[in-house]
Amino acid sequence: MADVKVLGSYETEYLKSSKEYKVKSWFLGGRSMGSRAAACIVKQCKDTADEAFVQGLICLSFPLHPAKQHSKLRSEDLLHVRHPILLVSGSADEMCDKVNQTICLTNRCSE
């Protein structure tokens, strides 16, 4: 995970210093495994100078658990994100059932 932190810091610094684009804040997101990586980066911004730069997280088809293994949750990063999270998944998504999705979002850190 150290590589993700470096990537997140690099991207944040690039966006902040860009002369071509005047970016003051961002929503980070991805689809499937990309949304897990985005959640990891947002989590790592917690309690840093970059936390105010991130405005939220957008997750499309977040792999909340392995297919048909609803008890093996992979929600660690989502639970520690303080920012708004938009989770979008289809009703037939075998890796993000609605019950676990609701439980995960309800139990999020509210620090």
C-alpha contacts under 8 A as a table, 3 or more apart, distances in Angstrom:
res1	aa1	res2	aa2	distance
1	M	4	V	5.25
1	M	5	K	6.64
2	A	5	K	5.19
2	A	6	V	6.47
3	D	6	V	5.19
3	D	7	L	6.17
4	V	7	L	4.97
4	V	8	G	5.99
4	V	37	A	7.50
4	V	40	C	7.50
4	V	41	I	6.51
5	K	8	G	5.04
5	K	9	S	6.11
5	K	41	I	6.28
5	K	44	Q	6.54
6	V	9	S	5.13
6	V	10	Y	6.01
7	L	10	Y	5.04
7	L	11	E	6.07
8	G	11	E	5.24
8	G	12	T	6.10
8	G	41	I	5.54
9	S	12	T	5.14
9	S	13	E	6.08
10	Y	13	E	5.24
10	Y	14	Y	6.07
11	E	14	Y	5.07
11	E	15	L	6.17
12	T	15	L	5.26
12	T	16	K	6.14
12	T	50	D	7.25
12	T	53	F	7.95
13	E	16	K	5.10
13	E	17	S	6.10
14	Y	17	S	5.32
14	Y	18	S	5.91
15	L	18	S	5.32
15	L	21	Y	7.48
15	L	22	K	7.94
15	L	23	V	6.08
16	K	22	K	7.63
16	K	23	V	6.15
16	K	24	K	6.82
18	S	21	Y	5.50
18	S	22	K	6.72
18	S	23	V	7.67
19	K	22	K	6.73
23	V	26	W	7.36
24	K	53	F	6.73
25	S	52	A	7.63
25	S	53	F	4.55
25	S	54	V	5.69
25	S	55	Q	6.31
26	W	53	F	6.42
26	W	54	V	5.15
26	W	55	Q	5.58
26	W	56	G	7.27
27	F	54	V	6.01
27	F	55	Q	5.29
27	F	56	G	4.74
27	F	57	L	5.57
27	F	58	I	6.94
28	L	38	A	6.00
28	L	39	A	8.00
28	L	42	V	7.47
28	L	54	V	7.29
28	L	56	G	6.45
28	L	57	L	5.06
28	L	58	I	6.20
29	G	34	G	7.33
29	G	35	S	5.52
29	G	38	A	5.41
29	G	39	A	7.59
29	G	57	L	5.45
29	G	58	I	4.32
29	G	59	C	5.52
29	G	60	L	7.75
30	G	33	M	7.49
30	G	34	G	4.48
30	G	35	S	3.93
30	G	36	R	7.58
30	G	37	A	7.73
30	G	38	A	6.29
30	G	58	I	6.62
30	G	59	C	5.58
30	G	60	L	6.17
31	R	34	G	5.03
31	R	35	S	4.95
31	R	59	C	6.06
31	R	60	L	4.48
31	R	61	S	5.74
31	R	62	F	6.61
32	S	35	S	5.37
32	S	36	R	6.88
32	S	59	C	7.49
32	S	60	L	6.16
32	S	61	S	4.87
32	S	62	F	4.77
32	S	63	P	5.77
33	M	36	R	5.05
33	M	37	A	6.40
33	M	62	F	6.88
33	M	63	P	6.73
34	G	37	A	5.02
34	G	38	A	6.14
35	S	38	A	4.91
35	S	39	A	6.10
35	S	58	I	7.26
35	S	59	C	4.93
35	S	60	L	6.57
35	S	61	S	7.70
35	S	62	F	5.79
36	R	39	A	5.06
36	R	40	C	6.21
36	R	59	C	7.80
36	R	62	F	6.55
36	R	63	P	7.37
36	R	77	D	7.68
37	A	40	C	5.03
37	A	41	I	6.33
38	A	41	I	5.14
38	A	42	V	6.22
38	A	57	L	7.32
39	A	42	V	5.11
39	A	43	K	6.02
39	A	57	L	6.81
39	A	77	D	5.76
39	A	78	L	6.17
39	A	81	V	7.42
40	C	43	K	5.08
40	C	44	Q	6.20
40	C	77	D	5.55
40	C	78	L	7.99
41	I	44	Q	5.07
41	I	45	C	6.41
42	V	45	C	5.17
42	V	46	K	6.93
42	V	51	E	7.75
42	V	54	V	7.11
42	V	57	L	7.37
42	V	81	V	6.64
43	K	46	K	5.43
43	K	77	D	6.05
43	K	78	L	7.60
43	K	80	H	6.13
43	K	81	V	5.25
45	C	48	T	5.45
45	C	49	A	7.54
45	C	50	D	5.53
45	C	51	E	4.91
45	C	54	V	7.89
46	K	50	D	7.73
46	K	51	E	5.41
46	K	81	V	7.45
46	K	82	R	7.71
47	D	51	E	6.40
48	T	51	E	5.56
49	A	52	A	6.79
49	A	53	F	7.90
50	D	53	F	5.13
50	D	54	V	6.80
51	E	54	V	5.56
52	A	55	Q	7.03
54	V	83	H	7.73
55	Q	83	H	6.27
55	Q	84	P	7.31
56	G	83	H	4.92
56	G	84	P	4.84
56	G	85	I	5.88
57	L	83	H	6.95
57	L	84	P	6.30
57	L	85	I	4.76
57	L	86	L	6.29
58	I	85	I	5.90
58	I	86	L	4.83
58	I	87	L	6.28
58	I	88	V	7.99
59	C	62	F	5.59
59	C	85	I	7.43
59	C	86	L	6.03
59	C	87	L	4.86
59	C	88	V	6.18
60	L	87	L	6.09
60	L	88	V	4.85
60	L	89	S	6.07
61	S	87	L	7.44
61	S	88	V	5.99
61	S	89	S	4.68
61	S	90	G	7.37
61	S	93	D	7.38
61	S	95	M	7.78
61	S	96	C	7.03
62	F	87	L	7.13
62	F	88	V	7.67
62	F	89	S	7.22
62	F	95	M	7.46
62	F	96	C	6.50
63	P	66	P	6.90
63	P	74	R	7.44
63	P	95	M	4.97
63	P	96	C	5.75
64	L	73	L	5.78
64	L	74	R	5.13
64	L	75	S	6.01
64	L	95	M	5.78
64	L	96	C	4.98
64	L	97	D	7.94
64	L	100	N	7.84
64	L	101	Q	7.39
65	H	68	K	7.92
65	H	69	Q	6.29
65	H	70	H	5.85
65	H	71	S	7.44
65	H	72	K	5.57
65	H	73	L	4.71
65	H	74	R	5.48
65	H	95	M	5.19
65	H	96	C	6.32
66	P	69	Q	5.31
66	P	70	H	7.12
66	P	72	K	6.87
66	P	73	L	7.79
66	P	94	E	7.80
66	P	95	M	5.49
67	A	70	H	7.54
67	A	94	E	5.01
67	A	95	M	4.77
68	K	94	E	6.03
68	K	95	M	7.03
69	Q	72	K	5.84
70	H	73	L	6.66
70	H	95	M	7.92
70	H	97	D	7.62
70	H	100	N	7.44
74	R	77	D	7.93
75	S	78	L	5.29
75	S	79	L	6.13
75	S	104	C	6.80
76	E	79	L	5.36
76	E	80	H	6.91
77	D	80	H	5.61
77	D	81	V	6.68
78	L	81	V	5.39
78	L	104	C	7.64
78	L	105	L	7.82
78	L	108	R	7.13
79	L	104	C	6.84
79	L	105	L	7.34
79	L	107	N	6.86
79	L	108	R	4.40
79	L	109	C	5.67
80	H	108	R	6.41
80	H	109	C	5.30
81	V	84	P	7.94
81	V	108	R	7.38
81	V	109	C	6.91
82	R	108	R	7.91
82	R	109	C	6.58
82	R	110	S	6.50
82	R	111	E	7.16
89	S	93	D	6.37
89	S	96	C	6.89
90	G	93	D	5.18
91	S	97	D	7.55
91	S	98	K	7.67
93	D	96	C	5.75
93	D	97	D	6.55
94	E	97	D	6.42
96	C	100	N	7.13
96	C	101	Q	6.44
97	D	100	N	5.76
97	D	101	Q	6.16
98	K	101	Q	4.93
98	K	102	T	6.08
99	V	102	T	5.28
99	V	103	I	6.31
100	N	103	I	4.98
100	N	104	C	5.95
101	Q	104	C	5.18
101	Q	105	L	6.29
102	T	105	L	5.31
102	T	106	T	6.07
103	I	106	T	5.10
103	I	107	N	6.15
104	C	107	N	5.33
104	C	108	R	6.42
105	L	108	R	5.37
